[in-house]
Amino acid sequence: MGLNKRIPVSEERWKELSSLKEPGQTYDDLLKELVEVKKKKKLFEDIEEIKKNQEYHELEEV
């Protein structure tokens, strides 16, 4: 895994993270999963915004 870092979190956030963690899952794995979910959400939001504003081009135009 390499270099370990400490991330200060509130007691409430720690409990929320703990409740999301699967048995045997590391906090690193959980955070990786949450980052991926956030990235996918952002991608879908960006796609919807592009569709809404019709800011896209046909592949033949590119």
PDB file of N, CA, C and O in Angstrom:
ATOM      1  N   MET A   1       0.827  -1.189   0.000  1.00  0.00           N
ATOM      2  CA  MET A   1       0.000   0.000   0.000  1.00  0.00           C
ATOM      3  C   MET A   1       0.867   1.248   0.000  1.00  0.00           C
ATOM      4  O   MET A   1       0.477   2.264  -0.575  1.00  0.00           O
ATOM      5  N   GLY A   2       2.010   1.196   0.618  1.00  0.00           N
ATOM      6  CA  GLY A   2       2.888   2.351   0.598  1.00  0.00           C
ATOM      7  C   GLY A   2       2.677   3.276   1.779  1.00  0.00           C
ATOM      8  O   GLY A   2       2.405   2.832   2.895  1.00  0.00           O
ATOM      9  N   LEU A   3       2.803   4.554   1.522  1.00  0.00           N
ATOM     10  CA  LEU A   3       2.726   5.581   2.550  1.00  0.00           C
ATOM     11  C   LEU A   3       1.332   5.692   3.145  1.00  0.00           C
ATOM     12  O   LEU A   3       0.344   5.782   2.417  1.00  0.00           O
ATOM     13  N   ASN A   4       1.257   5.686   4.466  1.00  0.00           N
ATOM     14  CA  ASN A   4      -0.024   5.844   5.158  1.00  0.00           C
ATOM     15  C   ASN A   4      -0.190   7.283   5.597  1.00  0.00           C
ATOM     16  O   ASN A   4       0.772   7.916   6.033  1.00  0.00           O
ATOM     17  N   LYS A   5      -1.389   7.802   5.488  1.00  0.00           N
ATOM     18  CA  LYS A   5      -1.721   9.170   5.904  1.00  0.00           C
ATOM     19  C   LYS A   5      -2.841   9.108   6.920  1.00  0.00           C
ATOM     20  O   LYS A   5      -3.643   8.174   6.922  1.00  0.00           O
ATOM     21  N   ARG A   6      -2.892  10.093   7.771  1.00  0.00           N
ATOM     22  CA  ARG A   6      -3.987  10.212   8.737  1.00  0.00           C
ATOM     23  C   ARG A   6      -4.944  11.291   8.252  1.00  0.00           C
ATOM     24  O   ARG A   6      -4.522  12.357   7.805  1.00  0.00           O
ATOM     25  N   ILE A   7      -6.219  11.005   8.346  1.00  0.00           N
ATOM     26  CA  ILE A   7      -7.255  11.957   7.946  1.00  0.00           C
ATOM     27  C   ILE A   7      -8.140  12.203   9.158  1.00  0.00           C
ATOM     28  O   ILE A   7      -8.861  11.303   9.586  1.00  0.00           O
ATOM     29  N   PRO A   8      -8.097  13.411   9.720  1.00  0.00           N
ATOM     30  CA  PRO A   8      -8.957  13.675  10.872  1.00  0.00           C
ATOM     31  C   PRO A   8     -10.431  13.709  10.459  1.00  0.00           C
ATOM     32  O   PRO A   8     -10.800  14.376   9.494  1.00  0.00           O
ATOM     33  N   VAL A   9     -11.253  12.989  11.195  1.00  0.00           N
ATOM     34  CA  VAL A   9     -12.699  12.989  10.958  1.00  0.00           C
ATOM     35  C   VAL A   9     -13.407  13.111  12.304  1.00  0.00           C
ATOM     36  O   VAL A   9     -12.867  12.738  13.345  1.00  0.00           O
ATOM     37  N   SER A  10     -14.609  13.632  12.259  1.00  0.00           N
ATOM     38  CA  SER A  10     -15.399  13.744  13.486  1.00  0.00           C
ATOM     39  C   SER A  10     -15.855  12.353  13.922  1.00  0.00           C
ATOM     40  O   SER A  10     -15.840  11.402  13.140  1.00  0.00           O
ATOM     41  N   GLU A  11     -16.255  12.258  15.168  1.00  0.00           N
ATOM     42  CA  GLU A  11     -16.771  10.990  15.699  1.00  0.00           C
ATOM     43  C   GLU A  11     -17.981  10.532  14.890  1.00  0.00           C
ATOM     44  O   GLU A  11     -18.130   9.348  14.589  1.00  0.00           O
ATOM     45  N   GLU A  12     -18.843  11.488  14.543  1.00  0.00           N
ATOM     46  CA  GLU A  12     -20.045  11.169  13.755  1.00  0.00           C
ATOM     47  C   GLU A  12     -19.665  10.588  12.397  1.00  0.00           C
ATOM     48  O   GLU A  12     -20.236   9.585  11.968  1.00  0.00           O
ATOM     49  N   ARG A  13     -18.697  11.218  11.716  1.00  0.00           N
ATOM     50  CA  ARG A  13     -18.272  10.736  10.400  1.00  0.00           C
ATOM     51  C   ARG A  13     -17.639   9.354  10.520  1.00  0.00           C
ATOM     52  O   ARG A  13     -17.852   8.492   9.667  1.00  0.00           O
ATOM     53  N   TRP A  14     -16.859   9.143  11.585  1.00  0.00           N
ATOM     54  CA  TRP A  14     -16.221   7.844  11.810  1.00  0.00           C
ATOM     55  C   TRP A  14     -17.272   6.749  11.931  1.00  0.00           C
ATOM     56  O   TRP A  14     -17.124   5.666  11.363  1.00  0.00           O
ATOM     57  N   LYS A  15     -18.335   7.040  12.676  1.00  0.00           N
ATOM     58  CA  LYS A  15     -19.413   6.067  12.845  1.00  0.00           C
ATOM     59  C   LYS A  15     -20.115   5.797  11.518  1.00  0.00           C
ATOM     60  O   LYS A  15     -20.455   4.652  11.216  1.00  0.00           O
ATOM     61  N   GLU A  16     -20.335   6.846  10.723  1.00  0.00           N
ATOM     62  CA  GLU A  16     -20.973   6.666   9.411  1.00  0.00           C
ATOM     63  C   GLU A  16     -20.107   5.807   8.506  1.00  0.00           C
ATOM     64  O   GLU A  16     -20.608   4.901   7.839  1.00  0.00           O
ATOM     65  N   LEU A  17     -18.805   6.089   8.478  1.00  0.00           N
ATOM     66  CA  LEU A  17     -17.900   5.278   7.664  1.00  0.00           C
ATOM     67  C   LEU A  17     -17.890   3.829   8.143  1.00  0.00           C
ATOM     68  O   LEU A  17     -17.919   2.899   7.337  1.00  0.00           O
ATOM     69  N   SER A  18     -17.850   3.651   9.443  1.00  0.00           N
ATOM     70  CA  SER A  18     -17.838   2.294  10.004  1.00  0.00           C
ATOM     71  C   SER A  18     -19.090   1.516   9.623  1.00  0.00           C
ATOM     72  O   SER A  18     -19.028   0.312   9.376  1.00  0.00           O
ATOM     73  N   SER A  19     -20.228   2.209   9.576  1.00  0.00           N
ATOM     74  CA  SER A  19     -21.480   1.522   9.225  1.00  0.00           C
ATOM     75  C   SER A  19     -21.531   1.144   7.745  1.00  0.00           C
ATOM     76  O   SER A  19     -22.262   0.229   7.366  1.00  0.00           O
ATOM     77  N   LEU A  20     -20.764   1.838   6.909  1.00  0.00           N
ATOM     78  CA  LEU A  20     -20.726   1.530   5.477  1.00  0.00           C
ATOM     79  C   LEU A  20     -19.743   0.409   5.152  1.00  0.00           C
ATOM     80  O   LEU A  20     -19.866  -0.249   4.119  1.00  0.00           O
ATOM     81  N   LYS A  21     -18.788   0.196   6.016  1.00  0.00           N
ATOM     82  CA  LYS A  21     -17.716  -0.765   5.781  1.00  0.00           C
ATOM     83  C   LYS A  21     -18.236  -2.193   5.887  1.00  0.00           C
ATOM     84  O   LYS A  21     -18.939  -2.543   6.835  1.00  0.00           O
ATOM     85  N   GLU A  22     -17.882  -3.009   4.904  1.00  0.00           N
ATOM     86  CA  GLU A  22     -18.235  -4.430   4.899  1.00  0.00           C
ATOM     87  C   GLU A  22     -17.251  -5.197   5.779  1.00  0.00           C
ATOM     88  O   GLU A  22     -16.122  -4.749   5.976  1.00  0.00           O
ATOM     89  N   PRO A  23     -17.665  -6.343   6.309  1.00  0.00           N
ATOM     90  CA  PRO A  23     -16.728  -7.159   7.089  1.00  0.00           C
ATOM     91  C   PRO A  23     -15.494  -7.508   6.251  1.00  0.00           C
ATOM     92  O   PRO A  23     -15.615  -7.961   5.112  1.00  0.00           O
ATOM     93  N   GLY A  24     -14.327  -7.296   6.818  1.00  0.00           N
ATOM     94  CA  GLY A  24     -13.080  -7.594   6.119  1.00  0.00           C
ATOM     95  C   GLY A  24     -12.604  -6.481   5.200  1.00  0.00           C
ATOM     96  O   GLY A  24     -11.476  -6.531   4.711  1.00  0.00           O
ATOM     97  N   GLN A  25     -13.428  -5.492   4.958  1.00  0.00           N
ATOM     98  CA  GLN A  25     -13.065  -4.381   4.080  1.00  0.00           C
ATOM     99  C   GLN A  25     -12.216  -3.380   4.862  1.00  0.00           C
ATOM    100  O   GLN A  25     -12.533  -3.056   6.007  1.00  0.00           O
ATOM    101  N   THR A  26     -11.151  -2.897   4.254  1.00  0.00           N
ATOM    102  CA  THR A  26     -10.325  -1.887   4.908  1.00  0.00           C
ATOM    103  C   THR A  26     -10.938  -0.507   4.684  1.00  0.00           C
ATOM    104  O   THR A  26     -11.745  -0.311   3.775  1.00  0.00           O
ATOM    105  N   TYR A  27     -10.542   0.437   5.525  1.00  0.00           N
ATOM    106  CA  TYR A  27     -11.017   1.806   5.324  1.00  0.00           C
ATOM    107  C   TYR A  27     -10.477   2.356   4.009  1.00  0.00           C
ATOM    108  O   TYR A  27     -11.150   3.148   3.348  1.00  0.00           O
ATOM    109  N   ASP A  28      -9.275   1.949   3.623  1.00  0.00           N
ATOM    110  CA  ASP A  28      -8.718   2.370   2.340  1.00  0.00           C
ATOM    111  C   ASP A  28      -9.603   1.890   1.192  1.00  0.00           C
ATOM    112  O   ASP A  28      -9.885   2.648   0.263  1.00  0.00           O
ATOM    113  N   ASP A  29     -10.042   0.636   1.257  1.00  0.00           N
ATOM    114  CA  ASP A  29     -10.928   0.098   0.221  1.00  0.00           C
ATOM    115  C   ASP A  29     -12.269   0.830   0.210  1.00  0.00           C
ATOM    116  O   ASP A  29     -12.812   1.127  -0.855  1.00  0.00           O
ATOM    117  N   LEU A  30     -12.794   1.116   1.389  1.00  0.00           N
ATOM    118  CA  LEU A  30     -14.060   1.843   1.483  1.00  0.00           C
ATOM    119  C   LEU A  30     -13.936   3.232   0.872  1.00  0.00           C
ATOM    120  O   LEU A  30     -14.801   3.658   0.106  1.00  0.00           O
ATOM    121  N   LEU A  31     -12.861   3.937   1.209  1.00  0.00           N
ATOM    122  CA  LEU A  31     -12.664   5.278   0.658  1.00  0.00           C
ATOM    123  C   LEU A  31     -12.471   5.227  -0.857  1.00  0.00           C
ATOM    124  O   LEU A  31     -12.961   6.100  -1.574  1.00  0.00           O
ATOM    125  N   LYS A  32     -11.768   4.222  -1.341  1.00  0.00           N
ATOM    126  CA  LYS A  32     -11.590   4.044  -2.790  1.00  0.00           C
ATOM    127  C   LYS A  32     -12.949   3.876  -3.464  1.00  0.00           C
ATOM    128  O   LYS A  32     -13.218   4.478  -4.504  1.00  0.00           O
ATOM    129  N   GLU A  33     -13.799   3.051  -2.858  1.00  0.00           N
ATOM    130  CA  GLU A  33     -15.143   2.815  -3.391  1.00  0.00           C
ATOM    131  C   GLU A  33     -15.967   4.108  -3.396  1.00  0.00           C
ATOM    132  O   GLU A  33     -16.659   4.402  -4.371  1.00  0.00           O
ATOM    133  N   LEU A  34     -15.892   4.871  -2.315  1.00  0.00           N
ATOM    134  CA  LEU A  34     -16.639   6.127  -2.226  1.00  0.00           C
ATOM    135  C   LEU A  34     -16.145   7.148  -3.250  1.00  0.00           C
ATOM    136  O   LEU A  34     -16.943   7.894  -3.817  1.00  0.00           O
ATOM    137  N   VAL A  35     -14.838   7.185  -3.489  1.00  0.00           N
ATOM    138  CA  VAL A  35     -14.278   8.087  -4.500  1.00  0.00           C
ATOM    139  C   VAL A  35     -14.800   7.708  -5.883  1.00  0.00           C
ATOM    140  O   VAL A  35     -15.172   8.584  -6.664  1.00  0.00           O
ATOM    141  N   GLU A  36     -14.832   6.417  -6.191  1.00  0.00           N
ATOM    142  CA  GLU A  36     -15.339   5.965  -7.488  1.00  0.00           C
ATOM    143  C   GLU A  36     -16.808   6.330  -7.667  1.00  0.00           C
ATOM    144  O   GLU A  36     -17.214   6.760  -8.746  1.00  0.00           O
ATOM    145  N   VAL A  37     -17.599   6.163  -6.626  1.00  0.00           N
ATOM    146  CA  VAL A  37     -19.018   6.528  -6.690  1.00  0.00           C
ATOM    147  C   VAL A  37     -19.158   8.021  -6.971  1.00  0.00           C
ATOM    148  O   VAL A  37     -19.980   8.427  -7.792  1.00  0.00           O
ATOM    149  N   LYS A  38     -18.361   8.831  -6.295  1.00  0.00           N
ATOM    150  CA  LYS A  38     -18.407  10.288  -6.481  1.00  0.00           C
ATOM    151  C   LYS A  38     -18.004  10.659  -7.907  1.00  0.00           C
ATOM    152  O   LYS A  38     -18.632  11.522  -8.520  1.00  0.00           O
ATOM    153  N   LYS A  39     -16.969  10.020  -8.437  1.00  0.00           N
ATOM    154  CA  LYS A  39     -16.529  10.289  -9.809  1.00  0.00           C
ATOM    155  C   LYS A  39     -17.620   9.934 -10.819  1.00  0.00           C
ATOM    156  O   LYS A  39     -17.872  10.692 -11.755  1.00  0.00           O
ATOM    157  N   LYS A  40     -18.265   8.788 -10.631  1.00  0.00           N
ATOM    158  CA  LYS A  40     -19.331   8.366 -11.542  1.00  0.00           C
ATOM    159  C   LYS A  40     -20.512   9.321 -11.467  1.00  0.00           C
ATOM    160  O   LYS A  40     -21.098   9.666 -12.493  1.00  0.00           O
ATOM    161  N   LYS A  41     -20.862   9.746 -10.270  1.00  0.00           N
ATOM    162  CA  LYS A  41     -21.962  10.698 -10.090  1.00  0.00           C
ATOM    163  C   LYS A  41     -21.657  11.994 -10.836  1.00  0.00           C
ATOM    164  O   LYS A  41     -22.522  12.538 -11.523  1.00  0.00           O
ATOM    165  N   LYS A  42     -20.432  12.486 -10.701  1.00  0.00           N
ATOM    166  CA  LYS A  42     -20.019  13.721 -11.379  1.00  0.00           C
ATOM    167  C   LYS A  42     -20.080  13.540 -12.895  1.00  0.00           C
ATOM    168  O   LYS A  42     -20.529  14.438 -13.607  1.00  0.00           O
ATOM    169  N   LEU A  43     -19.637  12.401 -13.388  1.00  0.00           N
ATOM    170  CA  LEU A  43     -19.676  12.126 -14.821  1.00  0.00           C
ATOM    171  C   LEU A  43     -21.107  12.150 -15.339  1.00  0.00           C
ATOM    172  O   LEU A  43     -21.384  12.775 -16.363  1.00  0.00           O
ATOM    173  N   PHE A  44     -22.019  11.476 -14.641  1.00  0.00           N
ATOM    174  CA  PHE A  44     -23.419  11.462 -15.062  1.00  0.00           C
ATOM    175  C   PHE A  44     -24.028  12.859 -15.012  1.00  0.00           C
ATOM    176  O   PHE A  44     -24.808  13.228 -15.890  1.00  0.00           O
ATOM    177  N   GLU A  45     -23.678  13.635 -13.994  1.00  0.00           N
ATOM    178  CA  GLU A  45     -24.175  15.013 -13.906  1.00  0.00           C
ATOM    179  C   GLU A  45     -23.655  15.846 -15.073  1.00  0.00           C
ATOM    180  O   GLU A  45     -24.401  16.632 -15.658  1.00  0.00           O
ATOM    181  N   ASP A  46     -22.378  15.678 -15.413  1.00  0.00           N
ATOM    182  CA  ASP A  46     -21.792  16.406 -16.542  1.00  0.00           C
ATOM    183  C   ASP A  46     -22.473  16.018 -17.851  1.00  0.00           C
ATOM    184  O   ASP A  46     -22.760  16.879 -18.684  1.00  0.00           O
ATOM    185  N   ILE A  47     -22.729  14.733 -18.031  1.00  0.00           N
ATOM    186  CA  ILE A  47     -23.398  14.264 -19.249  1.00  0.00           C
ATOM    187  C   ILE A  47     -24.791  14.861 -19.346  1.00  0.00           C
ATOM    188  O   ILE A  47     -25.198  15.312 -20.417  1.00  0.00           O
ATOM    189  N   GLU A  48     -25.524  14.870 -18.248  1.00  0.00           N
ATOM    190  CA  GLU A  48     -26.874  15.451 -18.254  1.00  0.00           C
ATOM    191  C   GLU A  48     -26.830  16.943 -18.561  1.00  0.00           C
ATOM    192  O   GLU A  48     -27.694  17.452 -19.276  1.00  0.00           O
ATOM    193  N   GLU A  49     -25.846  17.641 -18.036  1.00  0.00           N
ATOM    194  CA  GLU A  49     -25.700  19.077 -18.304  1.00  0.00           C
ATOM    195  C   GLU A  49     -25.397  19.313 -19.784  1.00  0.00           C
ATOM    196  O   GLU A  49     -25.932  20.243 -20.388  1.00  0.00           O
ATOM    197  N   ILE A  50     -24.553  18.488 -20.358  1.00  0.00           N
ATOM    198  CA  ILE A  50     -24.234  18.600 -21.783  1.00  0.00           C
ATOM    199  C   ILE A  50     -25.481  18.347 -22.621  1.00  0.00           C
ATOM    200  O   ILE A  50     -25.752  19.083 -23.570  1.00  0.00           O
ATOM    201  N   LYS A  51     -26.241  17.310 -22.277  1.00  0.00           N
ATOM    202  CA  LYS A  51     -27.482  17.019 -23.004  1.00  0.00           C
ATOM    203  C   LYS A  51     -28.461  18.177 -22.887  1.00  0.00           C
ATOM    204  O   LYS A  51     -29.077  18.583 -23.872  1.00  0.00           O
ATOM    205  N   LYS A  52     -28.597  18.702 -21.685  1.00  0.00           N
ATOM    206  CA  LYS A  52     -29.526  19.798 -21.423  1.00  0.00           C
ATOM    207  C   LYS A  52     -29.184  21.026 -22.265  1.00  0.00           C
ATOM    208  O   LYS A  52     -30.072  21.686 -22.805  1.00  0.00           O
ATOM    209  N   ASN A  53     -27.909  21.319 -22.370  1.00  0.00           N
ATOM    210  CA  ASN A  53     -27.463  22.500 -23.110  1.00  0.00           C
ATOM    211  C   ASN A  53     -27.137  22.192 -24.565  1.00  0.00           C
ATOM    212  O   ASN A  53     -26.710  23.072 -25.312  1.00  0.00           O
ATOM    213  N   GLN A  54     -27.336  20.958 -24.957  1.00  0.00           N
ATOM    214  CA  GLN A  54     -27.052  20.497 -26.317  1.00  0.00           C
ATOM    215  C   GLN A  54     -25.637  20.877 -26.745  1.00  0.00           C
ATOM    216  O   GLN A  54     -25.412  21.342 -27.862  1.00  0.00           O
ATOM    217  N   GLU A  55     -24.698  20.671 -25.840  1.00  0.00           N
ATOM    218  CA  GLU A  55     -23.296  20.982 -26.105  1.00  0.00           C
ATOM    219  C   GLU A  55     -22.550  19.717 -26.534  1.00  0.00           C
ATOM    220  O   GLU A  55     -21.578  19.311 -25.896  1.00  0.00           O
ATOM    221  N   TYR A  56     -23.003  19.116 -27.593  1.00  0.00           N
ATOM    222  CA  TYR A  56     -22.349  17.909 -28.058  1.00  0.00           C
ATOM    223  C   TYR A  56     -22.282  17.931 -29.576  1.00  0.00           C
ATOM    224  O   TYR A  56     -22.996  18.688 -30.233  1.00  0.00           O
ATOM    225  N   HIS A  57     -21.420  17.095 -30.117  1.00  0.00           N
ATOM    226  CA  HIS A  57     -21.233  17.020 -31.562  1.00  0.00           C
ATOM    227  C   HIS A  57     -21.345  15.563 -31.985  1.00  0.00           C
ATOM    228  O   HIS A  57     -20.981  14.652 -31.242  1.00  0.00           O
ATOM    229  N   GLU A  58     -21.842  15.369 -33.163  1.00  0.00           N
ATOM    230  CA  GLU A  58     -21.875  14.026 -33.723  1.00  0.00           C
ATOM    231  C   GLU A  58     -20.438  13.566 -33.944  1.00  0.00           C
ATOM    232  O   GLU A  58     -19.555  14.387 -34.193  1.00  0.00           O
ATOM    233  N   LEU A  59     -20.203  12.276 -33.854  1.00  0.00           N
ATOM    234  CA  LEU A  59     -18.854  11.754 -34.034  1.00  0.00           C
ATOM    235  C   LEU A  59     -18.282  12.110 -35.401  1.00  0.00           C
ATOM    236  O   LEU A  59     -17.080  12.344 -35.530  1.00  0.00           O
ATOM    237  N   GLU A  60     -19.128  12.152 -36.411  1.00  0.00           N
ATOM    238  CA  GLU A  60     -18.659  12.489 -37.748  1.00  0.00           C
ATOM    239  C   GLU A  60     -18.103  13.910 -37.799  1.00  0.00           C
ATOM    240  O   GLU A  60     -17.224  14.199 -38.612  1.00  0.00           O
ATOM    241  N   GLU A  61     -18.605  14.802 -36.938  1.00  0.00           N
ATOM    242  CA  GLU A  61     -18.148  16.188 -36.915  1.00  0.00           C
ATOM    243  C   GLU A  61     -16.795  16.331 -36.227  1.00  0.00           C
ATOM    244  O   GLU A  61     -16.062  17.288 -36.478  1.00  0.00           O
ATOM    245  N   VAL A  62     -16.476  15.398 -35.381  1.00  0.00           N
ATOM    246  CA  VAL A  62     -15.245  15.497 -34.601  1.00  0.00           C
ATOM    247  C   VAL A  62     -14.128  14.954 -35.394  1.00  0.00           C
ATOM    248  O   VAL A  62     -12.989  14.938 -34.926  1.00  0.00           O
TER     249      VAL A  62
END
